[in-house]
Amino acid sequence: MSKKPTAGSFLDAMKRQDQEPEIEAQAPKPVKNTRAGLKHIGGYLDPDSVEKVAILRARLRLDNSQLIRRAIEELFERENAARKFGDR
């Protein structure tokens, strides 16, 4: 049978922990802020659109930000071309 933990065994474990040599804590390396100067734009999408985003991310090997940027650039170019030809 196993012994039930008691307050005494807890205190003994705490004393042993205090006696163990301390490992020198290393300061964490500063994380480079890759989002500096960028603006977050979000939206709420229906399940079909979420699935399309996931498929495109996988096929094109892009993250959400890259995928959105690419979609906006393509739409912007298409709209500019339509305006040049008087379609809009």
VENHU-V635776 format. One record per pair of residues at least 24 apart in sequence whose ideal C-beta (glycine too) atoms are under 8 Angstrom apart, sorted by sequence separation. I is the first residue (numbers start at 0). GAP is how many residues later the second one is. D is the distance in whole Angstrom. If there is no record, write none. Layout:
# VENHU-V635776
I | GAP | D
I | GAP | D
This chain:
# VENHU-V635776
40 | 27 | 7
